[in-house]
Amino acid sequence: MTTEQLIGTVSSDRPLLVVAVAEEAQFLDGRLPVLITGIGKINTTGAVLGAVAGGPRPASLINLGTAGALRPGLHGLHEISTVVQHDLDTELLLRLTGNTYGAPIHLSAPGDITLASGDTFVADGAQRDALAQRAHLVDMEGYAVAAAAQRLGLPVRLIKQVSDDADENSTRTWPETVAACAQVLADWVARESGA
């Protein structure tokens, strides 16, 4: 069963909101189209490219979602300025092939918040601490949205609300906090999108 779903109609005068799961979109008011991709980089890439291929292209992509904090004291809403893949060894691949795969993507957001995306739900203190050397936040879809936007030539913004501390408590914390996070994300869309 696929979890991919497009709600609304994509048009060239509006952004397309991209979320991983319906829980993150539960308070969006329907004025902008929403693409629910499913979890992970492959599901996200396929959903974004499928939603845009052969039809109207949106004005931009806006990825809304929850993220785990990799460093102490990180809370609230953040716009991402750089996104990396934490589960692809780009340095090793460069040494082996001479080519760069999965290089960091730098976005136009102000500040210096780096998001690490990967197909692993980070719920381990040791893994969190290792990732904290490279990034501030962790999720499972941001890199895929940014890479798809880059390939499509579309502007992109990644907006992440901290839902947990990416530690041993995260599998309990995320379900408890996702609704409150979704409300913050919907409030941001209402303020920032002009819709």
N, C-alpha and C positions, 0 to 999 in steps of 0.2 A: 504494500500500500504506500502510495506517495503522499507526502505531507505538503507538497508544493501547491500553492493556491494564489491566484491573482484576484484581488478584490478591487473592483472599479475598472476604469478604462485608462490606459496609458495615452498621454497626449504630449505633444511637443512643447506645450506652454506650461507644463507643471512637472515638478520632480516626481520620481517614483520612490516611495518609501519601501525599504527592504529590511525585513526582520526574519529571524530564524524560525521562531515559533509563535503560534497564535497568542500565547500568554503575553508576549511582549507588545502585541498590537491591540490588546483588549480595550484600551481607552481611546484609540484613535477615532476621530469623528466621521471618517468617510469622505471628507472633502478632497483628499488626495488618494490616488491609487496606492494600494499596499500589496507587495509581493511577499508571501510567506514562503521561505525557501526550504525549510527543513534544516537540520543541524549538520554542520561540517562544511569543509571547503568544497568538496565535489558537488554536494547537493546545491550549495549556494551558487557556484559557478554555472551549473546546468540551468538552474532556475532563472538566473539573471539573463544569461544569453538567450534562453528560450523565450523569455517574456519580451525581449527587445527585437529578436530576429524576425525579419519579415513584416514587421508592423510599425506603427508609429514609435519614434524614439522619444523618451522623456527628455525634459530639459536638463535633468541631472539625476543622479542616484543619491539617496540619503539612507545610509545604513544606521538603523536604530537598534540598540540592543543592550543587554546586560554584559558586565565584564567583572572578572575577579581582580582584586587589587593585589599587586605583587610586592608592594612596599607599604610599610606602616604609615598610617595617617592619610591614605588616599580614600576619599569618600566622594560622593556626589556625582555630578554630571561633567563629562570631559569630551572635548572635541579633539580628535586624534590628528597629530601632525606627521607621524611616521608609523608605518605598519610593516611588521616583519613576520616571517613564518618561523615558528619555533621548532617545527618538526621536520624541517628540510635543511640538511647540512650543506648550505650554499658554498662554504669555503672548501669542503672536501670535493664537491662536484667541480668546482673551478680547477682545483689541482688535478683531478682525474681527466677532465675533458677540455680544459682551457676556455670553457664557456661559463657564463654566470646564469644560473637558474634561480628564480625566486629572490631576486635582490630586494632590499628594502624599498618601499614605495613612499615617497615624500609627498605629502598633501599640502594644500595651501592654508591650512589652519594655523592660526597664531599659536605661539607657545612651543613646548617641547615634550608633549605627551606621546610616548611610543606604546603601541599596542602590539602584542605578540599573539598571532593566530595559529591555531593548530587543531588537529583532529583528536585531541585529547582533552577531556575535562580535567583541569588541574585541581586536584583535591589532596595535595600532598605538600607538606611544608618544605621538604628538601627540593622537590621540583620547583616549587614557587621561588625559593631562595636562589636557585640557579638561574631561573628566568629573570629575576629581578636585576641581574647584572646587565641585561639587555633592554628591558622594557619596564613600563610602569603598570600596565594592565594586560590581561589575557582574555581572549575570547576564542570562538571557533569559526567565525565567518568573515571578520573584517577584511583580512587580506584578500579573500576571494572576491568580495565586492569591489575593492579598490583595483584589483587586477583586471576584473571584467570591465570596469569603467574605463580603465586605461586602454584596454584593447578596443573598446567601442568608441573611444574619443569623447567620453562624457565627463563632465565635472562630477566630483564625488565628495561627499562629506561623511565621516564616521562619527557618530554621536553615541557615547557609551555611558551608562549609569552603573556605578559600582554596586554590585549585588552581594558580594561576599569577599572573603580574604584569600581565596584560592588556597585553602588549607584543608585539613581533615574534616572540618565542619561544613564545608561548602555543599556537599550533597544534601545536607539538612537545611542549610541557610538559603540556598537559591529558591527552593519552592516556597519558603516562607516570605521572601522579599520580592519575588518577581512582580506581584501585583502593584506594590508601591513603586517599584522601578518603572513599570509600564505607565503609571500615571505621570511620573516626572517626564518621561519621554514624550508622552502625548501633550503635556503642557509646553514642552520645548517646541514641538511642531506647531502648536497653535500660535506661539509667540513669534517664531522665526520664519515660518514658511510663507506667511502672507496669504494663506488660503482661507 
